[in-house]
């Protein structure tokens, strides 16, 4: 939400920042890879009558896997796509990554995150401000996590993301223990 609300109108490179944010947010709300959400064309956007209610969805063959997926568009995606009637313009991954880090900094997404790795057999801990770690793939992970926290069944999330295995999808979901506990309380009477 903070990322979405940053006012970019007075920034020197505001148009590019806004485009990068729009592209990234389409990635968040569709949980696709950047190669699939960056540069969506009008032919990827479909509309059908869903029992008297219009429904907009994105229809793509994922570039990495060749899987065919159809992703329902929520109001936020529809609003972004309506801004670009000729299709979502393309920005290079590098530019998107630069701009979304800048927006993350403006949005004060600056919690300190510990990242563990290893070098030469030694465990190394490094610390970053969260906005420094935002990249195009963050959109896919965030989308999967938001769907999970909203109570969407894992197998339905897999149909949207194109994952074949629950194990692989679970690596994408970044819900902390408190978020999972809150979800359980809301979903199941057992915990009330």
C-alpha positions in Angstrom: 0.0 0.0 0.0 2.8 2.4 0.8 4.4 1.6 -2.5 1.2 2.3 -4.4 0.6 5.6 -2.6 3.9 7.3 -3.2 3.3 10.6 -5.0 5.5 10.6 -8.1 4.0 13.6 -9.9 6.7 16.0 -8.6 9.7 13.8 -9.3 12.0 14.7 -12.1 11.6 11.2 -13.7 8.0 10.9 -12.6 6.7 9.3 -15.8 9.3 6.5 -15.8 8.8 6.0 -12.1 5.1 5.7 -12.6 5.4 3.3 -15.5 7.9 1.1 -13.6 5.5 1.1 -10.6 2.5 0.2 -12.8 4.5 -2.6 -14.5 5.6 -3.9 -11.1 2.1 -3.8 -9.6 0.7 -5.7 -12.5 3.3 -8.3 -11.6 2.2 -8.2 -7.9 -1.5 -8.6 -8.7 -0.9 -11.4 -11.3 2.0 -13.2 -9.6 3.8 -13.7 -13.0 7.4 -13.4 -14.0 8.7 -10.1 -15.3 9.0 -11.7 -18.8 5.3 -12.4 -18.7 3.9 -9.2 -17.2 6.3 -6.6 -18.7 4.9 -5.6 -22.1 1.4 -7.1 -22.0 -0.4 -6.6 -25.3 -4.1 -5.9 -25.9 -4.5 -9.4 -27.2 -3.5 -10.7 -23.8 -6.4 -8.9 -22.2 -9.7 -10.7 -22.5 -13.2 -9.9 -21.3 -16.1 -12.3 -20.9 -19.5 -12.4 -19.4 -19.3 -14.4 -16.2 -23.0 -15.1 -15.4 -24.1 -11.6 -16.0 -21.0 -10.0 -14.5 -18.2 -8.8 -16.8 -14.8 -10.3 -16.1 -11.4 -9.2 -17.3 -8.5 -11.6 -17.4 -5.0 -11.9 -18.8 -4.3 -14.9 -21.0 -0.6 -15.7 -21.6 1.8 -18.5 -22.4 4.5 -18.2 -19.8 7.8 -17.6 -21.5 9.9 -19.7 -19.2 7.7 -22.8 -19.0 5.4 -22.4 -22.0 2.5 -23.0 -19.6 -0.8 -21.4 -20.6 -2.4 -19.4 -17.7 -5.4 -17.2 -17.4 -5.3 -14.7 -14.5 -8.4 -12.9 -13.4 -7.8 -9.1 -13.1 -8.8 -7.3 -9.9 -9.8 -3.7 -9.9 -6.2 -2.5 -9.5 -4.9 -4.4 -12.5 -7.9 -3.2 -14.6 -7.2 0.4 -13.6 -3.6 0.1 -14.6 -4.4 -1.6 -17.9 -7.0 1.0 -18.7 -4.2 3.6 -18.6 -2.4 1.9 -21.4 -5.0 1.0 -24.1 -2.3 0.0 -26.6 -0.8 -2.4 -24.1 1.5 -2.2 -21.1 4.7 -0.4 -22.3 8.0 -2.2 -22.0 10.8 -1.1 -19.7 14.0 -3.0 -19.3 14.3 -5.2 -16.2 17.3 -3.1 -15.1 15.3 0.2 -15.3 12.3 -1.3 -13.5 14.6 -2.6 -10.8 16.2 0.8 -10.3 13.0 2.7 -10.3 11.1 0.3 -7.9 14.0 0.5 -5.4 13.8 4.3 -5.6 10.0 4.1 -5.0 10.5 1.7 -2.1 12.9 4.2 -0.6 10.4 7.0 -1.1 7.7 4.8 0.5 10.0 4.3 3.5 10.0 0.5 3.1 13.2 0.5 5.0 13.0 -2.2 7.7 16.5 -3.8 8.1 16.6 -7.3 6.7 19.2 -9.9 7.5 20.4 -12.0 4.6 22.4 -15.1 5.3 24.7 -16.6 2.7 27.9 -18.5 2.7 31.4 -17.8 1.3 34.2 -20.3 1.5 32.1 -22.6 3.8 31.5 -19.7 6.3 28.0 -18.4 7.1 27.9 -14.7 6.2 25.2 -12.3 7.5 24.6 -9.1 5.6 22.1 -6.4 6.4 20.0 -4.4 3.9 17.2 -1.9 4.0 14.2 -3.7 2.6 13.8 -1.4 -0.4 17.4 -2.4 -1.5 16.1 -5.9 -2.0 13.1 -5.1 -4.1 13.3 -6.4 -7.6 11.0 -7.5 -10.4 10.8 -11.1 -9.0 9.6 -9.6 -5.7 6.3 -8.9 -7.5 5.8 -12.6 -8.2 6.6 -13.6 -4.6 4.4 -10.8 -3.2 1.5 -11.8 -5.4 1.7 -15.4 -4.3 1.9 -14.4 -0.7 -1.0 -12.0 -0.9 -3.2 -14.6 -2.5 -2.3 -17.1 0.2 -2.9 -14.6 3.0 -6.3 -13.8 1.4 -7.3 -17.4 1.8 -7.0 -18.5 -1.8 -6.3 -22.3 -1.9 -2.8 -23.3 -2.8 -3.9 -25.3 -5.9 -5.8 -22.3 -7.2 -2.7 -20.1 -6.6 -0.7 -22.7 -8.6 -3.2 -22.3 -11.5 -2.4 -18.6 -11.6 1.4 -18.8 -11.1 1.9 -21.8 -13.3 3.7 -23.8 -10.6 3.5 -27.6 -11.0 4.5 -28.4 -7.4 3.2 -27.2 -4.0 6.8 -27.5 -2.7 8.1 -25.0 -5.2 5.2 -22.6 -4.7 5.7 -22.7 -0.9 9.2 -21.3 -1.4 7.5 -18.2 -2.9 5.1 -17.6 -0.1 6.7 -15.3 2.4 4.1 -15.1 5.2 5.6 -14.8 8.7 4.2 -16.9 11.6 2.0 -14.1 12.9 0.4 -13.6 9.5 -0.3 -17.3 9.2 -1.8 -17.4 12.7 -4.0 -14.4 11.9 -5.2 -16.1 8.7 -6.1 -19.3 10.6 -8.1 -17.3 13.2 -10.1 -15.6 10.5 -10.7 -18.7 8.4 -11.4 -21.4 10.9 -14.0 -21.4 13.8 -11.7 -23.9 15.6 -9.4 -21.0 16.6 -12.2 -18.5 17.7 
